[in-house]
Every structure is written in C-alpha cells, then in structure tokens.
Amino acid sequence: MKDQSSMGMNRTGMQMSPMDSKAMQAAPSKSPGRVPPGDDTAIAEMRSSYITEADQVGSVPLPGTMKGVAKAGVSKLTGNEPALLLDKLGERLAFERTGTRLYDALITKFEALQDGTTSMTLADLQQIREDEVRHFSIIADAIESMGGDPTSQTPCADLVGVESMGLMQVITDPRTTLAQSLHALLVAEMTDNAGWEMLIALAEENGQNAMVPDFSLALDEERMHLQKVQTWFEEATIGKVISDGVVVDDVTDTNSSQLH
C-alpha cells in the first residue's frame, strides 16, 4: 500500500527559501509601465476578445436518415428541442465511455497495489464497469431511436471529453495512491448522477417517455455506484473499513485473496 500522506523533501512552499520569499512579497517598484500587483485587467481584456470572436464548440449533427429528419421536424413543430436532447445524449454517451475506461484503469491499479484497506473487491469494480458499458449501450440505442448517429461527437460530448482528461490522468498516474484515484472517481460519479437526472428531465420534456424507464434504472445504479465509491474513498483515506456506517478498527487484508 502506498502512503498518501508521507512527509518528504517537498520544496514547493515559500518557507523553503525565507530570503527569496521576502523578495517575492516585496512591493514592485513604481516604474512606468509596471502593472500593479493583483491586476488581471490585461489578461481579462485578451480573454474577452477571444470569447466574443470565437465560434461555438462544434454543432449537433443533422440526422443522417430520412426517418431521423422526419422525427426531428415533427418534434420541432410541436415545440420540443430535439437538438438539445441529442446534445445531452451525446454527452452521456461520451461520459459512460470514459467511465468504463476509468474503471479499467482503477482495476489495474487495485490489482497492482494488492490494497486491502477498503471493503472494495475486484468483483465490485468489474460489476460497476459492466454497468457503465450497459449504460453506454442504452444511450446509443436512444440516439438511434431519434434518428441520430451515436458515432458523431456533439458539443457537450466534446466538453465532457476535455473535462474527463484530468480524471483519467489521476487514475492512470503510477504515483497516485488508491485513495487519490478514488477521489477522482468520486468526482466522476457525482457528475454522472447529475447528468442522468438532467437527461431524464429532458427526455420527459421532449415526449421521449419510452426512454425514461431505462434512464431511471441507470440513475438508480449510478446512485449505488456513488455510494460505494464514497465509502471506499473514506475507507482508503482513514485506512479503516466502514461497515454500515461504523468504522471497523480491526482492518484485515481480506481483499487480496479476491484479486485472483
């Protein structure tokens, strides 16, 4: 097991160089052209110009089939917003794909570390990973039912791809501990829960009631994932197993035998 909070030669703080830290905190000279401390006006102006001139992050693709065009047209006429729903479906599709890969990476780390400080088992991780794959298929089917193309990348799908990069980097970093990896996974599961809740609301708003039962089942499973990951994170952080909300002082390595 890796120690996530060991002390060592960390040189990032200012206290490591008292003389230099005084110089860094000294007020800058008032020579012409020098920017006052803490003034971000220049960078704000540059960002503003980029914001006003930039295009959007891609677009929702037009349906690639006559059936899809007809469905989108009818939906638009009735006041619904199929483009928004398709964009959010694309978002969940991308996130479920990433979720599968996050669990693949965590399974590898769990097996490598042979960590027994949590109640997490290899079977737990594999089950959740399979749930993520199934959720991906549910979304792909929903997109196709609207005449959309599951292989296209919508703006929100692009966005969550960028957002998820940091989470993947945390879990795949060989230096991170199990607790640190679970923290990243906790962020992903919290986001996943919120995403499914919004998707259910949008499906109902757009009259896609046939999607709601599968989406609701996926949300229930994601809530269980979140609860499990939160428990494992707390256990890994304090180094003690939590059973029914109670900390178990006598932690035994019961998981290593379940890795094979």
Number of C-alpha atoms within 10 A of each C-alpha: 12 12 11 14 8 6 7 6 6 7 9 8 9 12 11 12 11 11 10 12 13 12 10 11 8 9 10 12 9 9 7 6 6 9 14 11 8 6 9 10 10 10 10 11 11 10 11 12 11 11 11 8 8 9 8 8 12 13 12 21 15 13 18 11 12 10 14 18 16 14 17 20 13 12 17 14 9 10 10 17 15 23 19 15 23 26 21 24 26 28 23 23 26 24 27 23 16 22 26 21 16 23 21 16 18 22 19 13 20 22 16 12 13 15 22 22 23 25 21 22 19 18 13 13 18 16 13 19 21 13 19 24 18 15 26 22 16 16 23 19 16 21 21 14 16 20 21 28 20 19 11 11 20 23 19 23 23 17 16 17 17 11 13 18 11 12 21 21 15 20 26 17 12 10 11 17 23 24 23 17 24 24 22 19 24 22 15 21 21 17 13 20 19 13 17 21 14 12 22 21 12 22 21 13 14 18 14 16 12 12 18 17 11 15 20 15 13 21 21 13 17 22 17 15 23 20 15 16 21 19 22 24 23 18 21 26 21 13 18 21 25 19 11 8 8 9 15 14 10 8 15 13 13 15 19 16 11 13 15 8
